[in-house]
Amino acid sequence: MSYSAVIVDDEPIILESLKKIITSNFSDIKVVGQSNNSTDAFNLITSLHPHIAIIDIQMPPSNGIELIKRLKDTSLETHYVLLTAHREFEYAKRAIALNVEDYLLKPLQTDALIECLNKIKNKINSKNSQSNLINNYQKLLPEVIKHNFIDLINGIDGFIIFQSSIKDFLWNMKEPFIAYMFSIDEKYRNEIPKLESVFYTIFNTNDSFICEYNNHIYLLISDNFNNRSKTITFREMIINDYYINIILYESNRFSRLSKLPDIYKHLLAIESKNFYYGYQDKIINERFRNELSKSIHFDNHISTSSIIDLIRFHKYEDAKNKLFVLLSDIKYEKNVLPEVLKKSLNDLVIEIINNFTLTPSLKLKLKRLLNDEMLCAQTFDLMAQKMNSILDLILQELQNSRVIGDNTINIVYNYCSQYYYKDISLDYIAAKVNMSKNYFCTYFKKKTGNSFNTYLTTLRIDIAKEYLLYSNKKISDIAIEIGYLSASHFGNVFKKNTGMTPMEYRANQ
């Protein structure tokens, strides 16, 4: 058997060393990917599904412990190894709590890594020998039915496996039928099993079906008075109990399940059109369908490169006007698919984040606004409002940084924005800009109005505020992520700067 591994560390020399040790000592372990930051590492590991992931504990923008916590919430069966330069018991205790395979100290010892990887190989082999698909039949069957239903609504003919299961289920539903559909934002993905459970507490399992696919929830019910009233009840429970605002799209009655592909395709087109009209009725049905169905034709591409060019040449007002004109034209024409428009605007903001100097706290805020507000907006007007607010925040910060207009200060800002989580001493940062420590302190204070230590502390505290308000991260984890090894030290610094402890700040905002 061959094994795959992903290695994660923000130091290139460590990545190279890990790769060399593995390839030199294990012909059956292949390093399939490597990353120097936790965001890319999460995407890499969840896409590659490696057998083994070796992860540094101290890494931007979140630490290795936080990364493994997120990965543990997925269905991956990856075995994790933590690397750290710290010998503190607190780190070891967290590693044990995460059930990682091993906890290796830097500088890395070759024998320790070899022993660790051999132990993981043996564990994988033992688990594989015990697996048996037949024993999982009952567990797999519901998912197989869902996948075959997805094939059905996509117009794929035939059922590849467990054919009788889905046929017996769907074809025993009494005609005529009604199909419903609503979109579900990615941030509510963890709620989908609960929504399915609520659905089957309201409907009978022998005359209804629910399935999630491609960020939409599809419902199929036998049409009768009771089921129609139950549909309204289901929608109200989602809104009132789970605080998820949905617009439910309803088909005409139909008798042949073979019509499902065309029916759901039509509902998707109506949803796209209604993005521009902004109807917020409980259920979009015959009353709006004729109007919304007229001339449904969408372009698949829009260009935002001119906005980037205007920002690059510091023409900030022109950039805002360009976005306004672009969105106004799109709203008038109503000819861009909502998902295409949102992706283009999301890509625009991500490109700005990656190519322009913005503070880490603003980057966190922008990504939150993108994911929690702009991308999940159900109407064009709300999406445009959120996008304009996002661009205003970006341009305001870029304008403020231009006021200083000093290359030395920009070098310091760029470095601190990238490596705020590291131990940045005055001696180090002064040497980076070829100045003595004393001269650098005077120079920085003259140009910015603040001491360097005040600037760095404010930078870290602003990041901490964002995490405290908009994440469930533990305060001790936040402390580590912004460069404080001691949670108590972080708490003292935070209170000195804000007048509140981190816990009080989180509770009072």
ZAMARGU-4260 file (C-alpha; in steps of 0.2 Angstrom, whole numbers, plus 5000, padded with zeros to 4 digits):
<rodrens>
0) 5000/5000/5000 | 5006/5018/4996 | 5003/5033/5007 | 5000/5051/5004 | 5007/5065/5015
5) 5004/5084/5016 | 5017/5095/5025 | 5013/5112/5032 | 5026/5125/5039 | 5029/5143/5036
10) 5048/5141/5036 | 5054/5135/5019 | 5069/5126/5026 | 5058/5115/5037 | 5047/5111/5023
15) 5062/5105/5013 | 5069/5096/5028 | 5053/5086/5030 | 5052/5082/5012 | 5070/5075/5012
20) 5067/5064/5027 | 5051/5057/5020 | 5057/5053/5003 | 5074/5047/5009 | 5067/5034/5021
25) 5050/5029/5014 | 5048/5023/4996 | 5029/5020/5000 | 5025/5038/5007 | 5023/5052/4994
30) 5023/5070/4998 | 5008/5076/4988 | 5007/5094/4994 | 5014/5107/5005 | 5009/5124/5011
35) 5016/5139/5021 | 4999/5145/5029 | 4984/5138/5037 | 4971/5144/5025 | 4979/5136/5010
40) 4983/5121/5020 | 4965/5118/5025 | 4960/5119/5006 | 4974/5108/5001 | 4971/5094/5014
45) 4952/5094/5012 | 4954/5092/4993 | 4968/5079/4993 | 4963/5069/5008 | 4980/5063/5013
50) 4984/5049/5024 | 4996/5060/5034 | 4997/5078/5038 | 5012/5086/5047 | 5008/5103/5053
55) 5018/5117/5062 | 5009/5123/5077 | 5014/5142/5075 | 5008/5148/5058 | 4998/5162/5050
60) 4984/5166/5049 | 4979/5154/5063 | 4989/5141/5072 | 4991/5123/5069 | 4980/5118/5083
65) 4966/5128/5076 | 4969/5121/5059 | 4967/5103/5065 | 4952/5108/5075 | 4944/5113/5059
70) 4950/5098/5049 | 4943/5087/5063 | 4926/5094/5059 | 4927/5087/5042 | 4924/5068/5037
75) 4943/5066/5033 | 4952/5051/5040 | 4969/5060/5040 | 4982/5056/5054 | 4989/5072/5061
80) 5007/5076/5068 | 5011/5093/5076 | 5027/5101/5075 | 5033/5115/5088 | 5048/5123/5095
85) 5039/5125/5112 | 5041/5112/5126 | 5027/5119/5136 | 5015/5107/5144 | 5000/5117/5138
90) 5004/5113/5120 | 5006/5095/5123 | 4990/5094/5133 | 4981/5103/5118 | 4989/5090/5106
95) 4983/5076/5116 | 4965/5083/5117 | 4965/5084/5098 | 4970/5066/5097 | 4984/5069/5086
100) 4996/5055/5082 | 5011/5063/5088 | 5019/5079/5095 | 5037/5082/5088 | 5049/5096/5094
105) 5060/5107/5084 | 5074/5105/5079 | 5066/5090/5071 | 5075/5073/5075 | 5075/5061/5060
110) 5073/5046/5071 | 5058/5053/5080 | 5049/5057/5063 | 5053/5040/5056 | 5046/5031/5071
115) 5031/5042/5071 | 5027/5038/5052 | 5029/5020/5055 | 5017/5020/5069 | 5004/5029/5058
120) 5007/5016/5044 | 5003/5002/5055 | 4988/5010/5062 | 4981/5013/5044 | 4984/4996/5039
125) 4975/4989/5054 | 4960/5000/5051 | 4959/4995/5032 | 4959/4977/5036 | 4944/4979/5047
130) 4934/4989/5035 | 4919/4980/5026 | 4907/4988/5015 | 4893/4976/5018 | 4893/4980/5036
135) 4890/4998/5032 | 4875/4995/5020 | 4862/5003/5031 | 4873/5018/5034 | 4876/5020/5016
140) 4859/5018/5009 | 4852/5035/5013 | 4866/5044/5005 | 4865/5032/4990 | 4847/5037/4988
145) 4851/5055/4989 | 4865/5053/4975 | 4853/5044/4964 | 4840/5057/4966 | 4853/5070/4961
150) 4856/5060/4946 | 4837/5060/4942 | 4835/5079/4943 | 4851/5081/4932 | 4842/5070/4919
155) 4854/5055/4921 | 4845/5040/4916 | 4845/5024/4926 | 4851/5020/4944 | 4868/5012/4945
160) 4868/5005/4962 | 4854/5000/4975 | 4842/5003/4960 | 4827/4996/4969 | 4829/5006/4984
165) 4826/5023/4977 | 4814/5017/4964 | 4803/5009/4977 | 4804/5025/4988 | 4800/5038/4975
170) 4788/5028/4964 | 4778/5023/4979 | 4774/5042/4982 | 4756/5046/4976 | 4755/5058/4961
175) 4752/5072/4957 | 4768/5080/4964 | 4774/5097/4968 | 4792/5102/4968 | 4800/5115/4979
180) 4817/5123/4980 | 4827/5136/4990 | 4845/5141/4992 | 4855/5138/5007 | 4871/5148/5010
185) 4887/5139/5014 | 4888/5146/5031 | 4872/5136/5036 | 4879/5119/5029 | 4881/5112/5046
190) 4862/5115/5049 | 4856/5105/5034 | 4855/5088/5044 | 4844/5097/5057 | 4833/5105/5043
195) 4831/5087/5036 | 4826/5081/5053 | 4813/5095/5055 | 4806/5091/5037 | 4803/5073/5042
200) 4795/5078/5059 | 4782/5088/5048 | 4780/5077/5033 | 4776/5058/5031 | 4792/5049/5024
205) 4781/5040/5012 | 4774/5055/5003 | 4789/5067/5004 | 4807/5069/5000 | 4821/5081/5004
210) 4839/5082/4997 | 4853/5095/4997 | 4863/5098/4981 | 4874/5112/4975 | 4869/5125/4989
215) 4850/5122/4986 | 4837/5111/4996 | 4826/5102/4984 | 4809/5096/4991 | 4797/5084/4982
220) 4780/5080/4990 | 4764/5072/4985 | 4751/5086/4981 | 4737/5087/4994 | 4730/5101/5005
225) 4739/5094/5021 | 4756/5094/5012 | 4754/5112/5005 | 4750/5119/5023 | 4765/5108/5030
230) 4776/5117/5017 | 4772/5134/5025 | 4775/5127/5042 | 4792/5120/5037 | 4797/5137/5030
235) 4792/5146/5046 | 4801/5134/5057 | 4817/5137/5047 | 4815/5156/5049 | 4810/5156/5067
240) 4820/5142/5074 | 4836/5143/5064 | 4836/5161/5059 | 4838/5157/5040 | 4828/5168/5029
245) 4823/5158/5014 | 4812/5161/4998 | 4803/5145/4993 | 4800/5142/4974 | 4786/5131/4970
250) 4782/5121/4954 | 4766/5118/4945 | 4758/5101/4949 | 4765/5087/4938 | 4762/5068/4937
255) 4778/5061/4929 | 4794/5061/4939 | 4803/5061/4922 | 4799/5080/4921 | 4809/5084/4937
260) 4825/5090/4927 | 4815/5103/4917 | 4805/5108/4933 | 4820/5111/4944 | 4830/5119/4930
265) 4815/5131/4928 | 4814/5135/4946 | 4833/5139/4946 | 4830/5151/4932 | 4816/5160/4941
270) 4827/5161/4957 | 4840/5170/4947 | 4828/5182/4939 | 4820/5186/4956 | 4837/5191/4962
275) 4835/5207/4953 | 4816/5209/4956 | 4818/5206/4974 | 4801/5198/4978 | 4802/5192/4996
280) 4785/5182/4997 | 4784/5167/5007 | 4782/5156/4991 | 4786/5161/4973 | 4772/5153/4963
285) 4760/5156/4949 | 4757/5174/4954 | 4775/5179/4949 | 4781/5165/4938 | 4775/5172/4922
290) 4783/5188/4924 | 4799/5181/4931 | 4800/5168/4917 | 4800/5181/4903 | 4817/5182/4892
295) 4827/5172/4905 | 4845/5174/4897 | 4861/5177/4906 | 4879/5181/4902 | 4892/5170/4910
300) 4906/5183/4913 | 4909/5201/4919 | 4925/5210/4920 | 4931/5220/4935 | 4949/5222/4930
305) 4947/5241/4926 | 4943/5243/4945 | 4959/5235/4950 | 4968/5246/4938 | 4960/5262/4945
310) 4965/5257/4962 | 4983/5253/4957 | 4985/5271/4950 | 4977/5278/4966 | 4961/5284/4957
315) 4950/5279/4971 | 4934/5290/4967 | 4935/5284/4949 | 4936/5266/4956 | 4920/5269/4966
320) 4911/5277/4951 | 4916/5262/4940 | 4909/5250/4952 | 4893/5260/4953 | 4891/5261/4934
325) 4895/5242/4932 | 4882/5237/4945 | 4869/5250/4938 | 4871/5242/4921 | 4869/5225/4927
330) 4853/5229/4937 | 4846/5237/4922 | 4850/5223/4910 | 4847/5209/4923 | 4858/5198/4912
335) 4871/5191/4924 | 4868/5175/4934 | 4868/5179/4953 | 4882/5166/4956 | 4893/5173/4942
340) 4891/5191/4948 | 4894/5186/4966 | 4909/5176/4962 | 4916/5190/4951 | 4914/5203/4965
345) 4921/5191/4978 | 4936/5188/4966 | 4939/5207/4965 | 4940/5209/4984 | 4951/5194/4986
350) 4963/5201/4972 | 4963/5218/4981 | 4967/5209/4998 | 4981/5199/4990 | 4989/5213/4980
355) 4987/5229/4991 | 4994/5233/5008 | 4979/5231/5020 | 4980/5228/5039 | 4977/5210/5045
360) 4961/5216/5055 | 4954/5223/5039 | 4957/5208/5029 | 4948/5197/5042 | 4934/5210/5042
365) 4933/5210/5023 | 4932/5191/5022 | 4919/5190/5035 | 4908/5203/5026 | 4911/5194/5010
370) 4905/5177/5017 | 4892/5182/5030 | 4884/5197/5020 | 4888/5200/5002 | 4889/5182/4996
375) 4873/5177/5005 | 4863/5192/5000 | 4847/5186/4991 | 4843/5202/4982 | 4853/5212/4970
380) 4850/5229/4980 | 4857/5221/4996 | 4872/5213/4988 | 4876/5230/4979 | 4875/5239/4996
385) 4886/5227/5005 | 4899/5227/4990 | 4899/5246/4990 | 4902/5246/5009 | 4917/5234/5007
390) 4925/5244/4993 | 4923/5260/5004 | 4932/5251/5018 | 4946/5246/5007 | 4948/5263/4998
395) 4948/5272/5015 | 4962/5262/5022 | 4972/5263/5006 | 4970/5282/5006 | 4975/5284/5024
400) 4991/5274/5020 | 4995/5285/5005 | 4995/5300/5017 | 5011/5294/5025 | 5019/5290/5009
405) 5035/5284/5016 | 5044/5269/5008 | 5052/5264/5025 | 5036/5265/5034 | 5028/5254/5021
410) 5041/5241/5022 | 5038/5240/5041 | 5019/5240/5039 | 5020/5226/5026 | 5031/5215/5036
415) 5021/5217/5052 | 5005/5214/5042 | 5012/5197/5037 | 5021/5192/5052 | 5012/5200/5067
420) 5011/5183/5076 | 5030/5182/5077 | 5041/5189/5090 | 5046/5206/5082 | 5059/5215/5092
425) 5064/5233/5089 | 5082/5227/5085 | 5075/5216/5071 | 5064/5228/5063 | 5076/5242/5064
430) 5089/5231/5055 | 5077/5226/5042 | 5076/5245/5036 | 5095/5248/5039 | 5093/5259/5054
435) 5100/5259/5072 | 5086/5255/5085 | 5087/5273/5092 | 5086/5281/5075 | 5072/5270/5070
440) 5061/5274/5085 | 5063/5292/5082 | 5060/5291/5063 | 5044/5280/5066 | 5037/5291/5079
445) 5040/5306/5068 | 5032/5299/5053 | 5017/5290/5061 | 5014/5299/5077 | 5015/5283/5087
450) 5029/5272/5094 | 5033/5256/5085 | 5028/5246/5100 | 5011/5255/5101 | 5008/5252/5082
455) 5012/5233/5084 | 5001/5232/5099 | 4987/5241/5091 | 4988/5230/5076 | 4987/5214/5086
460) 4973/5220/5097 | 4963/5225/5082 | 4965/5207/5075 | 4960/5200/5092 | 4944/5211/5092
465) 4939/5204/5076 | 4941/5186/5082 | 4933/5190/5099 | 4917/5197/5090 | 4915/5185/5075
470) 4923/5169/5080 | 4921/5155/5093 | 4940/5154/5096 | 4946/5152/5113 | 4954/5167/5121
475) 4970/5157/5124 | 4970/5152/5105 | 4968/5170/5100 | 4982/5175/5111 | 4994/5162/5102
480) 4988/5167/5085 | 4992/5186/5087 | 5009/5183/5095 | 5006/5181/5113 | 5012/5164/5121
485) 5004/5168/5137 | 4985/5171/5138 | 4987/5181/5154 | 4999/5192/5146 | 4988/5195/5131
490) 4973/5198/5143 | 4984/5212/5153 | 4989/5220/5136 | 4971/5219/5130 | 4964/5227/5145
495) 4977/5241/5146 | 4972/5246/5128 | 4953/5244/5128 | 4948/5245/5147 | 4941/5228/5146
500) 4947/5210/5147 | 4945/5200/5132 | 4930/5190/5140 | 4922/5206/5144 | 4924/5214/5127
505) 4917/5198/5119 | 4902/5199/5131 | 4898/5217/5130 | 4899/5220/5111
</rodrens>
